[in-house]
Amino acid sequence: MTLPPGTILQRMYVAERLRALTPGSFVEVGTGEGWLAKTLLDSGWRGTGYEPGAAAAARAEAQLAPEINEGRFRLERRDWLTTDSPASEVDLVVSAMVLEHLAPEREREYFRQAARHLRPGGRAFLLVPASPTHWGIEDEVAGHYRRYTPQSMRQLLALVGWDAGHVAGLTYPLSNLLLPLSNRLVRRSEGHRRALSLAERTAASGSRDVALKTRFPAALGLVLNEYALAPWHWWQKASRDHPHALVLYVECWPLRAPTVASACAGGHGRERA
């Protein structure tokens, strides 16, 4: 499957960060079509994904069929935030473009639930939309409540008793250059969704079909790949503090957990020495 350029850049950054960790177990909140789970599984992790959207779950199951058949991944078709099953301890809780869909109380519940799932020394990886000045048509049709800044994310984490270990803006400047085209494509293909309720827009956001935005001809795989986008990856890393980066990457953990230094001692999900 050919991924959008911004998603490829996010995948490259996450994969690079994962190389500092010993593979362990993870839970993904809102698996969508499975690109983040695939990144973790390709890096040697095993885990469980939660995806309540039927269309997104079906696509994720197709994308991750080999890993599911091998027993390295399980997909639950339900809402992770409302599950009442006992929490299993994992090394990572991850999500991509989920937190911005949650009302304030559910946003805080996300971190309470994550703390229940994480074993001591575990952490969370989050990808969320950034730069509130770029609020636009895509936020409206996807059912977002907000865009984040590094400061607002750190304030949220302090409020819920978490520490932010690593915060970086991603996809700048490529996504910014493509944003006018992206907005036109979304407005033409999905603009009608603004008439739906916020809950309906959120439910539909996990699996989208916008030509040249979320779906690409196979031939474009020649330029939409990690090799071709390597210069843009280096540019996004050099620009990780830019205030107009459109995606925010966050690594964080409950304050009850060990510090990064003590987490380096070893074991699943700890940083490699």
C-alpha positions as CSV (number, residue, x, y, z in Angstrom):
1,M,0.0,0.0,0.0
2,T,1.3,3.4,-0.9
3,L,1.2,5.8,2.0
4,P,0.8,9.6,1.9
5,P,4.1,11.5,2.1
6,G,3.4,12.9,5.5
7,T,2.6,9.5,6.9
8,I,5.8,8.1,5.4
9,L,7.8,10.8,7.2
10,Q,6.0,10.0,10.5
11,R,6.7,6.3,10.0
12,M,10.4,7.1,9.4
13,Y,10.7,9.1,12.5
14,V,8.9,6.5,14.7
15,A,11.0,3.7,13.3
16,E,14.2,5.7,14.1
17,R,13.0,6.3,17.7
18,L,12.1,2.6,18.1
19,R,15.7,1.6,17.2
20,A,16.7,2.9,20.7
21,L,14.3,0.5,22.4
22,T,14.4,-3.2,23.0
23,P,11.3,-4.7,21.3
24,G,8.5,-5.7,23.6
25,S,4.7,-5.5,23.8
26,F,2.4,-2.6,22.8
27,V,-1.2,-1.5,22.7
28,E,-2.3,0.7,19.9
29,V,-5.3,2.9,20.4
30,G,-7.3,3.6,17.2
31,T,-5.4,1.3,14.8
32,G,-7.0,2.9,11.7
33,E,-5.7,1.0,8.6
34,G,-2.6,-0.2,10.5
35,W,0.4,1.8,9.4
36,L,1.7,2.5,12.9
37,A,1.1,-1.1,14.1
38,K,3.0,-2.2,11.0
39,T,5.9,0.0,11.9
40,L,6.1,-1.5,15.4
41,L,5.7,-5.1,14.1
42,D,8.4,-4.5,11.5
43,S,10.7,-3.4,14.3
44,G,10.2,-6.7,16.2
45,W,7.4,-5.7,18.6
46,R,4.2,-7.7,19.3
47,G,0.9,-6.2,20.3
48,T,-2.8,-5.6,20.3
49,G,-4.7,-2.9,18.4
50,Y,-8.2,-1.4,19.2
51,E,-10.2,-0.1,16.3
52,P,-14.0,0.3,16.6
53,G,-14.5,1.5,13.0
54,A,-15.7,-1.4,10.8
55,A,-14.1,-0.2,7.5
56,A,-10.8,0.7,9.1
57,A,-10.6,-2.6,11.1
58,A,-11.2,-4.6,7.9
59,R,-8.4,-2.8,6.1
60,A,-6.1,-3.2,9.1
61,E,-6.8,-6.9,9.2
62,A,-5.9,-7.2,5.5
63,Q,-2.8,-5.2,5.9
64,L,-1.6,-7.1,9.0
65,A,-2.8,-10.5,8.0
66,P,0.7,-12.1,8.2
67,E,1.4,-10.8,11.7
68,I,-2.1,-11.8,12.9
69,N,-1.6,-15.3,11.5
70,E,1.8,-15.5,13.2
71,G,0.2,-14.5,16.5
72,R,2.3,-11.4,16.8
73,F,-0.7,-9.0,16.5
74,R,-4.4,-9.1,17.6
75,L,-7.0,-6.7,16.5
76,E,-9.9,-5.8,18.8
77,R,-12.9,-4.2,17.1
78,R,-13.9,-2.1,20.1
79,D,-13.2,1.2,21.8
80,W,-10.2,1.0,24.0
81,L,-11.3,3.8,26.3
82,T,-14.5,2.0,27.3
83,T,-13.2,-1.5,27.6
84,D,-13.8,-3.0,31.0
85,S,-11.4,-6.0,30.6
86,P,-8.5,-6.2,33.1
87,A,-5.5,-4.2,31.9
88,S,-2.5,-6.2,30.7
89,E,0.9,-4.7,31.3
90,V,2.7,-3.6,28.2
91,D,5.8,-1.6,27.3
92,L,4.2,0.9,25.0
93,V,0.8,2.5,24.5
94,V,0.8,4.2,21.0
95,S,-1.7,6.2,18.9
96,A,-1.7,8.2,15.8
97,M,-4.3,11.0,15.3
98,V,-6.5,9.9,18.1
99,L,-6.2,12.3,21.0
100,E,-7.5,15.3,19.1
101,H,-10.9,13.4,18.6
102,L,-11.5,13.3,22.4
103,A,-13.5,15.7,24.5
104,P,-11.4,17.1,27.4
105,E,-12.6,14.5,30.0
106,R,-12.0,11.6,27.6
107,E,-8.6,13.1,26.7
108,R,-7.7,12.9,30.4
109,E,-9.2,9.4,30.6
110,Y,-6.8,8.3,27.8
111,F,-3.8,8.9,30.1
112,R,-5.5,7.3,33.1
113,Q,-6.2,4.2,31.0
114,A,-2.7,4.2,29.5
115,A,-1.2,4.3,33.0
116,R,-3.2,1.2,33.9
117,H,-1.8,-0.7,30.9
118,L,1.9,0.4,31.2
119,R,4.3,-1.7,33.3
120,P,6.8,0.3,35.3
121,G,9.3,1.9,32.9
122,G,6.8,1.8,30.1
123,R,5.9,4.8,28.0
124,A,3.5,6.2,25.4
125,F,4.1,7.4,21.9
126,L,1.6,9.9,20.5
127,L,1.1,11.5,17.1
128,V,-1.3,14.4,17.0
129,P,-2.1,17.3,14.7
130,A,-0.1,20.5,15.5
131,S,-0.1,24.2,14.8
132,P,-3.5,25.6,15.7
133,T,-3.0,28.4,13.2
134,H,-3.4,25.8,10.5
135,W,-6.9,24.7,11.6
136,G,-8.9,24.0,8.5
137,I,-11.2,21.8,6.4
138,E,-9.5,18.6,7.4
139,D,-9.9,19.2,11.1
140,E,-13.6,20.0,10.5
141,V,-14.4,16.9,8.4
142,A,-12.4,14.6,10.6
143,G,-14.2,15.7,13.8
144,H,-11.2,17.2,15.7
145,Y,-11.6,19.1,18.9
146,R,-8.1,20.8,18.7
147,R,-4.6,21.1,17.3
148,Y,-1.7,21.0,19.8
149,T,1.4,23.0,20.4
150,P,4.4,21.7,22.4
151,Q,3.4,24.0,25.2
152,S,-0.2,22.9,25.3
153,M,0.8,19.2,25.2
154,R,3.3,19.7,28.1
155,Q,0.6,21.5,30.1
156,L,-1.9,18.6,29.4
157,L,0.7,16.0,30.5
158,A,1.5,18.0,33.7
159,L,-2.3,18.1,34.4
160,V,-2.6,14.3,34.2
161,G,0.6,13.6,36.1
162,W,2.8,12.6,33.1
163,D,6.2,13.7,32.0
164,A,7.1,14.6,28.4
165,G,10.4,13.1,27.6
166,H,10.6,13.9,23.8
167,V,8.5,16.3,21.8
168,A,9.1,17.0,18.1
169,G,7.3,18.7,15.3
170,L,7.2,16.5,12.2
171,T,6.5,16.7,8.4
172,Y,7.7,20.3,8.1
173,P,8.1,21.7,5.4
174,L,6.8,19.1,3.0
175,S,3.3,18.8,4.5
176,N,3.1,22.6,4.6
177,L,3.9,22.9,1.0
178,L,1.3,20.3,0.1
179,L,-1.4,21.8,2.4
180,P,-3.2,24.0,-0.1
181,L,-3.6,21.0,-2.5
182,S,-4.6,18.8,0.4
183,N,-7.3,21.2,1.5
184,R,-8.7,21.4,-2.0
185,L,-8.9,17.6,-2.3
186,V,-10.5,17.2,1.1
187,R,-13.0,19.9,0.5
188,R,-14.0,18.4,-2.9
189,S,-14.2,14.8,-1.6
190,E,-15.2,15.1,2.0
191,G,-16.6,18.6,2.5
192,H,-20.1,17.2,2.8
193,R,-19.1,15.5,6.1
194,R,-19.3,18.8,7.9
195,A,-23.1,18.3,8.0
196,L,-22.5,15.1,10.1
197,S,-22.3,15.0,13.9
198,L,-18.9,15.2,15.5
199,A,-19.2,11.5,16.5
200,E,-20.1,10.5,13.0
201,R,-17.2,12.5,11.6
202,T,-14.8,10.8,14.1
203,A,-16.1,7.4,13.3
204,A,-15.5,7.9,9.5
205,S,-12.0,9.4,10.0
206,G,-10.3,6.0,10.6
207,S,-10.7,4.9,7.0
208,R,-10.7,7.6,4.3
209,D,-10.7,7.4,0.5
210,V,-9.5,10.7,-1.0
211,A,-7.7,10.4,-4.4
212,L,-4.1,11.7,-4.2
213,K,-4.6,12.4,-0.5
214,T,-5.1,9.0,1.2
215,R,-5.1,6.8,-2.0
216,F,-2.5,6.9,-4.7
217,P,-1.9,5.0,-8.0
218,A,0.7,2.3,-7.6
219,A,3.0,4.1,-10.0
220,L,3.4,6.9,-7.4
221,G,5.2,4.4,-5.2
222,L,8.3,5.3,-7.2
223,V,8.4,8.6,-5.4
224,L,6.3,8.0,-2.3
225,N,8.8,5.8,-0.4
226,E,11.4,6.1,2.3
227,Y,14.3,6.3,-0.1
228,A,12.9,9.1,-2.2
229,L,11.7,11.0,0.9
230,A,15.0,10.6,2.8
231,P,16.0,14.3,2.3
232,W,12.7,15.4,3.6
233,H,13.1,13.2,6.6
234,W,16.4,14.9,7.4
235,W,14.7,18.3,6.9
236,Q,11.9,17.4,9.3
237,K,14.5,16.4,11.9
238,A,16.3,19.6,11.5
239,S,13.0,21.5,11.8
240,R,11.6,19.6,14.8
241,D,11.1,22.8,16.8
242,H,9.4,24.8,14.0
243,P,6.1,26.3,15.3
244,H,4.3,25.5,12.0
245,A,5.1,21.8,11.9
246,L,1.7,20.1,11.3
247,V,2.3,17.0,13.3
248,L,3.5,16.7,16.9
249,Y,5.3,13.5,18.1
250,V,5.4,12.9,21.8
251,E,7.0,10.3,24.0
252,C,5.8,10.4,27.6
253,W,5.2,8.4,30.7
254,P,3.4,8.5,34.1
255,L,5.5,10.2,36.8
256,R,5.3,7.0,38.8
257,A,7.5,5.4,36.2
258,P,11.3,5.4,36.3
259,T,13.2,8.2,34.6
260,V,14.7,7.7,31.2
261,A,18.1,7.1,32.7
262,S,16.8,4.3,35.0
263,A,14.8,2.9,32.2
264,C,18.0,2.2,30.3
265,A,18.8,-0.6,32.7
266,G,17.3,-3.2,30.3
267,G,14.2,-5.3,29.8
268,H,11.4,-5.1,27.2
269,G,10.6,-1.6,26.1
270,R,13.7,0.0,27.7
271,E,16.2,2.1,25.8
272,R,19.2,0.1,24.6
273,A,22.5,0.9,26.3
